[in-house]
Amino acid sequence: MIDAHLHLWDPERLDYDWLQYVPSIADRHGPEAWAKQATSVRQAVFVQADCTPDQALDEVDWVASLSHPDLDILGIVAFAPLEVGEAVGADLDRLKTRPLVRGVRRSVQNEPDAFITDPRHLDGLVAVAERGLTIDICARDHQLPLVIATLRDLFERAPDARVALDHLGKPDIAAHAGSIRGADWDVNLKILVGLPNVFAKLSGLTTQDHWTEGQDATLLPYIDHALACFGPERLMFGGDWPVVELAGGYDRWRRIFDAISLSAADRHQVETKTATTFYALTPGTPA
């Protein structure tokens, strides 16, 4: 199994301003803490954890330097300031010298709407695609129409771009009382499926619900809809650790995922094959 969405951080080494708002997970979370989770998942894709932008390359180098028998980082999704447009090329070229870097994520979830559709942001996305790197999109449900418009423009200019929608587009499960129709999330997911080379991650759903009162069953319609839209071939499992610890932990999310009705072949696709193909990974032999 490959966890396609894992974070690691060390506030003693890098600066993460956002951690002040979640003190329960604000301490170091490295491979040794991951090992204590005893998840049986050894292989993962690291996704940038929003340290200070000027530390993006340091974050990549730190993660690449980590060595632990219980965690094998197969690929890295790094940060790059896509909002600077074509000028991001220099950052991307530096990232490409790091062998583990497979893609880029510039989260838009906390940005104003105009950021998403800004021509410079689009130019940055095109620059990523032109260098053969993948694109992770982290956006909230109400932002999906803008994301769709931007991706349509992206694919016109870079037809071979590869995009992964993090956390299924972050449906606000708590605010919409478990209705997949909230903010037209269900409709927008169907539209995204119609775009070429858009994949999605089964991840981050527990923290979109009530952190302490959320019920497992509330998440199932979202998972079912994602499977109906994308199919196993375009979905990959992500644990979103350690953020997932805010809402019941990794074990809870694994139990929910493991309870999904899938054939053995489809489960293997979501657990391993989709991430392997999307990120061009070379999985090792599981320990």
VENQUIJO-V412019 format. One record per backbone hydrogen bond with DSSP energy under -0.5 kcal/mol. NH is the residue of the N-H (numbers start at 1). CO is the residue of the C=O. E is the energy in kcal/mol with one decimal. If there is no record, write none. Layout:
nh=NH co=CO e=E
nh=NH co=CO e=E
This chain:
nh=2 co=271 e=-2.8
nh=3 co=43 e=-2.6
nh=4 co=2 e=-0.8
nh=4 co=237 e=-2.8
nh=6 co=45 e=-2.3
nh=7 co=241 e=-2.8
nh=9 co=29 e=-1.9
nh=13 co=10 e=-2.1
nh=14 co=10 e=-2.5
nh=19 co=16 e=-1.3
nh=20 co=17 e=-1.4
nh=21 co=18 e=-1.7
nh=22 co=19 e=-1.3
nh=25 co=22 e=-2.0
nh=26 co=23 e=-1.2
nh=29 co=9 e=-3.1
nh=33 co=30 e=-0.6
nh=34 co=30 e=-2.1
nh=35 co=31 e=-2.5
nh=36 co=32 e=-1.2
nh=37 co=33 e=-0.6
nh=37 co=34 e=-1.4
nh=38 co=34 e=-0.5
nh=38 co=35 e=-1.3
nh=42 co=40 e=-0.6
nh=43 co=1 e=-0.8
nh=44 co=72 e=-2.1
nh=45 co=3 e=-2.7
nh=46 co=44 e=-0.5
nh=46 co=75 e=-2.4
nh=47 co=6 e=-2.7
nh=48 co=77 e=-2.6
nh=52 co=15 e=-1.8
nh=55 co=52 e=-3.0
nh=56 co=53 e=-1.7
nh=59 co=55 e=-2.5
nh=60 co=56 e=-1.9
nh=61 co=57 e=-2.4
nh=62 co=58 e=-2.5
nh=63 co=59 e=-2.5
nh=64 co=60 e=-2.5
nh=65 co=61 e=-1.2
nh=66 co=62 e=-0.7
nh=66 co=63 e=-1.1
nh=68 co=71 e=-0.7
nh=71 co=68 e=-1.6
nh=72 co=42 e=-3.7
nh=73 co=71 e=-0.6
nh=74 co=44 e=-2.7
nh=74 co=72 e=-0.8
nh=75 co=44 e=-0.9
nh=76 co=100 e=-2.5
nh=77 co=46 e=-3.1
nh=78 co=76 e=-0.7
nh=78 co=103 e=-2.4
nh=82 co=80 e=-2.0
nh=84 co=81 e=-1.9
nh=85 co=82 e=-1.8
nh=87 co=84 e=-1.1
nh=88 co=85 e=-2.2
nh=89 co=86 e=-2.0
nh=90 co=87 e=-1.0
nh=92 co=88 e=-2.4
nh=93 co=89 e=-2.5
nh=94 co=90 e=-1.7
nh=95 co=91 e=-2.3
nh=96 co=92 e=-2.2
nh=97 co=93 e=-0.5
nh=97 co=94 e=-1.0
nh=98 co=95 e=-2.0
nh=99 co=97 e=-0.7
nh=101 co=98 e=-1.5
nh=102 co=76 e=-3.0
nh=103 co=76 e=-1.5
nh=104 co=134 e=-2.3
nh=105 co=78 e=-2.9
nh=106 co=136 e=-0.6
nh=107 co=105 e=-0.5
nh=108 co=138 e=-1.9
nh=109 co=138 e=-1.0
nh=111 co=108 e=-1.8
nh=115 co=112 e=-1.5
nh=116 co=112 e=-0.8
nh=116 co=113 e=-0.8
nh=117 co=113 e=-1.1
nh=118 co=114 e=-0.7
nh=118 co=115 e=-0.6
nh=121 co=118 e=-0.6
nh=122 co=118 e=-1.9
nh=123 co=119 e=-2.4
nh=124 co=120 e=-2.1
nh=125 co=121 e=-2.2
nh=126 co=122 e=-2.5
nh=127 co=123 e=-2.1
nh=128 co=124 e=-1.7
nh=129 co=125 e=-2.3
nh=130 co=126 e=-2.7
nh=131 co=127 e=-0.8
nh=131 co=128 e=-0.9
nh=132 co=129 e=-1.9
nh=133 co=128 e=-1.8
nh=134 co=102 e=-2.1
nh=135 co=162 e=-2.2
nh=136 co=104 e=-2.5
nh=137 co=164 e=-3.0
nh=138 co=136 e=-0.5
nh=139 co=137 e=-0.6
nh=141 co=170 e=-1.6
nh=143 co=140 e=-1.8
nh=144 co=140 e=-0.6
nh=144 co=141 e=-1.3
nh=146 co=143 e=-0.7
nh=147 co=143 e=-2.1
nh=148 co=144 e=-3.0
nh=149 co=145 e=-2.0
nh=150 co=146 e=-2.2
nh=151 co=147 e=-2.8
nh=152 co=148 e=-2.2
nh=153 co=149 e=-1.6
nh=154 co=150 e=-2.3
nh=155 co=151 e=-2.8
nh=156 co=152 e=-1.4
nh=157 co=153 e=-1.5
nh=158 co=154 e=-3.1
nh=161 co=158 e=-2.1
nh=163 co=197 e=-2.6
nh=164 co=135 e=-2.9
nh=165 co=199 e=-2.5
nh=166 co=137 e=-2.7
nh=166 co=164 e=-0.8
nh=168 co=165 e=-1.0
nh=168 co=201 e=-0.6
nh=169 co=166 e=-2.3
nh=170 co=167 e=-1.6
nh=173 co=171 e=-2.0
nh=174 co=208 e=-2.2
nh=176 co=172 e=-1.9
nh=177 co=174 e=-1.2
nh=178 co=173 e=-2.3
nh=179 co=176 e=-1.9
nh=180 co=178 e=-0.6
nh=182 co=179 e=-1.5
nh=184 co=181 e=-2.4
nh=185 co=182 e=-1.9
nh=186 co=180 e=-1.7
nh=188 co=184 e=-2.6
nh=189 co=185 e=-2.2
nh=190 co=186 e=-1.5
nh=191 co=187 e=-1.8
nh=192 co=188 e=-2.3
nh=193 co=189 e=-1.7
nh=194 co=190 e=-0.8
nh=194 co=191 e=-0.8
nh=195 co=192 e=-1.6
nh=198 co=195 e=-1.0
nh=199 co=163 e=-3.3
nh=199 co=197 e=-0.6
nh=200 co=234 e=-2.2
nh=201 co=165 e=-2.3
nh=202 co=200 e=-0.5
nh=202 co=236 e=-2.6
nh=203 co=201 e=-1.5
nh=208 co=205 e=-1.3
nh=209 co=205 e=-0.7
nh=209 co=206 e=-0.8
nh=214 co=210 e=-1.3
nh=218 co=215 e=-1.1
nh=219 co=215 e=-0.6
nh=219 co=216 e=-1.5
nh=220 co=216 e=-0.6
nh=220 co=217 e=-0.7
nh=221 co=217 e=-0.5
nh=222 co=219 e=-0.7
nh=223 co=219 e=-1.9
nh=224 co=220 e=-3.1
nh=225 co=221 e=-2.1
nh=226 co=222 e=-2.1
nh=227 co=223 e=-2.3
nh=228 co=224 e=-2.3
nh=229 co=225 e=-2.1
nh=230 co=226 e=-2.8
nh=231 co=226 e=-0.7
nh=231 co=227 e=-1.1
nh=234 co=231 e=-1.6
nh=235 co=232 e=-1.3
nh=236 co=200 e=-1.6
nh=237 co=270 e=-2.1
nh=238 co=202 e=-2.2
nh=240 co=5 e=-2.3
nh=241 co=5 e=-0.6
nh=244 co=240 e=-2.0
nh=245 co=242 e=-1.8
nh=246 co=243 e=-2.2
nh=247 co=244 e=-1.6
nh=248 co=245 e=-0.6
nh=249 co=244 e=-1.8
nh=252 co=248 e=-0.6
nh=253 co=249 e=-1.6
nh=254 co=250 e=-2.7
nh=255 co=251 e=-2.3
nh=256 co=252 e=-2.1
nh=257 co=253 e=-2.7
nh=258 co=254 e=-3.2
nh=259 co=255 e=-1.2
nh=260 co=257 e=-1.5
nh=262 co=260 e=-1.0
nh=267 co=263 e=-2.7
nh=268 co=264 e=-2.1
nh=269 co=265 e=-1.8
nh=270 co=266 e=-2.2
nh=271 co=267 e=-2.8
nh=272 co=268 e=-2.2
nh=273 co=268 e=-1.8
nh=274 co=269 e=-2.8
nh=276 co=272 e=-2.2
nh=277 co=273 e=-2.4
nh=278 co=274 e=-3.0
nh=279 co=275 e=-2.4
nh=280 co=277 e=-0.6
nh=281 co=276 e=-2.1
nh=286 co=284 e=-0.5
